[in-house]
């Protein structure tokens, strides 16, 4: 399952603590047993065959049933203990989630958190993840969704950059500036979502990275302009290390949800969900 989702034997091996060759042998053994090719392998990616998609879809449904049964069984134990698996964006996890965990874990010493800081979009029911923080309206209506805040974008630059290159008057002027952008396009993130209706981005960004904190750091150093969530740059805006541009332009915004799979969750999942909601809502208002 993980090799398919991550499109890489190596990535799946790191997640499972095995070697890539061990993962590849397991897949090859399954293909030999079934007598069909399940994955198309290349040096850059893995893709499912038609037979692979059929097996993956059925297996995902079975895993969802197993996960649901485990949650229902664990729900009988009302004690907050055991491991809760949470996934969210790396920068959001580091800046907002991690600082609020010590208080919860001091209250519940038997609780542990498996925090997956990843750009990958995990589905709680399929990936055996208990909770996920996601941005934007969610199309999977089977998930239990609780809105915990709003993502608001802001265009920022350092005072030194503005002094050297000037301040753009209109959004479409940004294409002539040095831009710091995401490596991989994502809804509500990066320059393409902001300028798609204005003008195409023909030139490569001066820096491309999916790490939002790294974008903020590079922007503060004067390397270029960035379009980032307000919670990434709020401190630097207050300190004057960054300047918010286009104050009269309506920012990109999207709801932020805390998701969990359906069913009766154990007390540990409920405790973490309530704690995150309480602490993140004021920060993401």
C-alpha positions in Angstrom: 0.0 0.0 0.0 2.7 2.5 1.0 4.8 1.8 -2.1 1.8 2.6 -4.3 0.9 5.8 -2.3 4.5 7.0 -2.2 5.2 5.8 -5.8 8.6 4.6 -4.6 10.0 1.4 -3.1 12.7 3.4 -1.4 10.2 5.7 0.3 8.1 2.8 1.4 11.2 1.0 2.7 12.2 4.0 4.8 8.6 4.2 6.2 8.6 0.5 7.1 12.2 0.2 8.3 13.1 -2.2 5.5 15.4 -2.2 2.5 14.0 -1.2 -1.0 15.0 -4.7 -2.3 12.9 -6.3 0.4 9.8 -4.3 -0.6 10.4 -5.1 -4.3 10.7 -8.8 -3.5 7.4 -8.8 -1.6 5.7 -7.1 -4.6 7.3 -9.5 -7.1 6.3 -12.5 -4.9 2.7 -11.3 -4.9 2.7 -10.8 -8.7 4.1 -14.3 -9.1 1.4 -15.7 -6.9 -1.4 -13.9 -8.8 0.2 -14.4 -12.3 -0.3 -10.7 -13.2 1.8 -7.5 -13.3 0.6 -5.1 -10.6 3.1 -2.3 -10.9 4.8 -0.6 -13.8 8.3 0.2 -12.6 10.6 2.9 -13.8 13.7 4.7 -12.4 11.5 7.6 -11.4 8.2 6.3 -10.3 5.8 3.4 -9.8 2.4 3.2 -11.5 -0.5 0.7 -11.0 -1.6 -1.6 -13.9 -5.3 -2.2 -14.3 -5.0 -5.4 -12.2 -3.0 -3.4 -9.7 -5.7 -0.8 -9.4 -8.4 -3.5 -8.9 -6.4 -5.1 -6.1 -5.4 -1.8 -4.5 -9.0 -0.7 -4.4 -10.2 -3.9 -2.8 -7.3 -4.1 -0.3 -7.9 -0.5 0.7 -11.5 -1.3 1.5 -10.4 -4.3 3.6 -7.8 -2.2 5.5 -10.5 0.4 6.2 -12.7 -2.2 7.8 -9.8 -3.5 9.9 -8.9 0.0 11.0 -12.6 0.7 11.9 -12.8 -2.6 13.9 -9.6 -1.7 15.8 -10.9 1.8 16.6 -14.2 0.4 17.8 -12.4 -2.2 20.0 -10.1 0.5 21.4 -13.0 2.8 22.1 -14.1 0.4 24.8 -11.0 1.5 26.7 -11.7 5.0 28.0 -8.2 5.5 29.3 -6.1 8.0 27.3 -3.1 5.9 26.4 -1.4 4.3 23.4 -0.3 5.9 20.1 -2.3 8.3 18.0 -1.2 8.8 14.4 -1.5 12.4 13.2 -0.4 13.8 9.8 -0.1 17.5 8.7 2.1 19.8 6.7 5.7 20.0 8.0 5.7 23.7 8.7 2.3 23.7 10.3 3.3 20.8 12.5 6.6 22.4 13.6 5.2 25.8 14.2 1.7 25.2 15.6 1.2 21.5 16.5 4.4 20.6 18.3 4.4 23.6 20.7 1.0 22.6 22.1 1.7 18.9 22.6 3.7 19.0 25.9 0.7 20.2 27.9 -1.5 17.3 26.6 1.2 14.7 27.2 1.9 16.0 30.7 -1.8 15.3 31.5 -1.7 11.9 29.9 1.8 10.3 30.4 0.7 7.0 28.7 -0.1 8.8 25.5 2.3 9.0 22.5 2.1 10.7 19.2 3.2 9.4 15.8 3.5 12.7 13.9 3.9 12.4 10.1 5.1 15.7 8.8 4.5 15.2 5.1 3.3 17.0 2.0 1.6 13.8 1.0 -2.2 13.7 1.3 -3.0 10.8 3.5 -6.6 9.6 3.8 -7.2 8.5 7.5 -9.5 5.5 6.6 -7.0 4.1 4.1 -3.6 4.9 5.5 -4.4 3.9 9.1 -3.9 7.4 10.2 -6.1 8.5 13.2 -6.1 12.3 12.5 -5.2 14.6 9.6 -5.1 18.3 9.2 -6.1 19.3 5.7 -6.6 22.6 3.9 -9.6 23.3 1.6 -13.0 21.8 1.3 -12.8 18.0 1.5 -14.7 15.9 -1.1 -14.6 12.7 1.0 -17.9 13.1 2.9 -17.3 9.9 4.8 -14.7 11.6 6.9 -15.6 13.3 10.2 -14.6 16.9 9.6 -14.1 19.7 12.2 -13.2 23.1 11.0 -10.3 24.5 13.1 -9.3 27.6 11.2 -8.7 29.4 8.0 -5.6 29.6 5.7 -5.0 33.2 4.5 -2.3 34.0 2.0 -0.1 37.1 2.1 2.6 38.3 -0.3 5.7 39.3 1.6 9.2 40.7 0.9 12.0 42.0 3.1 12.6 45.7 3.5 16.0 45.2 1.8 14.4 43.5 -1.2 11.8 46.3 -1.6 14.5 49.0 -1.3 16.6 47.3 -4.0 13.9 46.1 -6.5 11.0 48.4 -5.7 7.5 47.5 -4.5 5.1 46.1 -7.2 1.9 48.1 -7.6 -0.3 45.3 -9.0 -0.3 41.5 -8.6 0.6 41.0 -12.3 3.7 43.0 -11.8 5.1 40.2 -9.6 6.0 38.1 -12.6 8.8 40.6 -13.2 10.3 40.1 -9.7 12.4 37.4 -8.1 9.9 34.9 -6.8 10.2 32.2 -4.2 7.8 29.4 -4.9 6.8 25.8 -4.1 8.4 23.0 -6.0 5.1 21.1 -6.4 1.9 23.0 -7.1 -0.7 22.8 -4.4 -4.2 24.3 -3.9 -4.2 27.6 -2.1 -0.4 27.6 -2.0 2.4 29.3 -4.1 2.3 31.8 -6.8 0.3 29.8 -9.4 -2.8 29.8 -7.3 -2.5 33.6 -6.8 -1.5 34.6 -10.4 -3.3 32.0 -12.5 -6.0 34.5 -13.5 -3.5 37.3 -14.0 -0.6 36.1 -16.0 1.3 32.9 -16.5 4.6 32.3 -14.7 7.1 31.8 -17.6 10.3 32.3 -15.7 11.6 29.8 -13.1 11.5 31.0 -9.5 14.7 32.2 -7.9 14.2 29.5 -5.3 11.7 26.5 -5.3 11.1 24.5 -2.1 8.1 22.9 -0.5 9.3 23.8 3.0 7.3 26.9 3.9 9.7 27.9 6.7 12.6 27.8 4.3 10.6 30.1 1.9 10.1 32.5 4.8 13.8 32.4 5.7 14.8 33.0 2.1 12.4 35.9 1.8 13.7 37.5 5.0 17.2 37.3 3.6 16.2 39.4 0.7 16.3 36.6 -1.9 12.9 37.4 -3.4 9.1 37.7 -2.8 6.9 34.9 -1.4 3.2 34.1 -1.2 2.8 32.3 2.1 0.1 31.6 4.8 -0.1 34.3 7.4 0.8 31.9 10.3 4.1 31.2 8.6 5.2 34.9 8.5 3.2 36.6 11.3 6.2 36.9 13.7 8.4 38.3 11.0 5.7 40.8 10.0 5.4 42.0 13.6 9.2 42.3 13.9 9.5 44.2 10.6 11.7 41.6 9.1 9.1 41.2 6.3 6.6 43.6 4.7 3.1 42.6 3.6 2.4 43.8 0.1 -0.9 44.5 -1.6 -2.9 45.3 1.6 -6.0 46.2 -0.4 -6.1 42.9 -2.4 -8.4 40.2 -1.0 -6.1 37.4 0.1 -6.4 33.7 -1.0 -8.2 31.9 1.8 -9.4 28.3 2.5 -10.8 26.4 5.4 -8.6 24.2 7.5 -10.1 20.9 8.8 -9.2 18.3 11.3 -10.2 14.9 9.8 -10.7 11.5 11.3 -12.2 8.3 10.0 -15.8 7.3 10.8 -16.5 5.0 13.7 -16.1 5.3 17.5 -12.6 6.6 18.1 -10.6 5.6 21.2 -10.3 8.1 24.1 -6.7 9.0 23.0 -7.9 10.2 19.6 -10.7 12.2 21.1 -8.3 13.8 23.6 -5.8 14.8 20.9 -8.5 16.1 18.6 -10.1 18.3 21.3 -6.7 19.6 22.4 -5.7 20.5 18.8 -9.0 22.2 18.2 -8.7 24.2 21.4 -5.2 25.4 20.7 -5.2 25.8 16.9 -8.4 27.7 16.4 -7.1 31.0 18.0 -3.9 30.7 16.0 -5.7 30.0 12.7 -8.6 32.5 13.2 
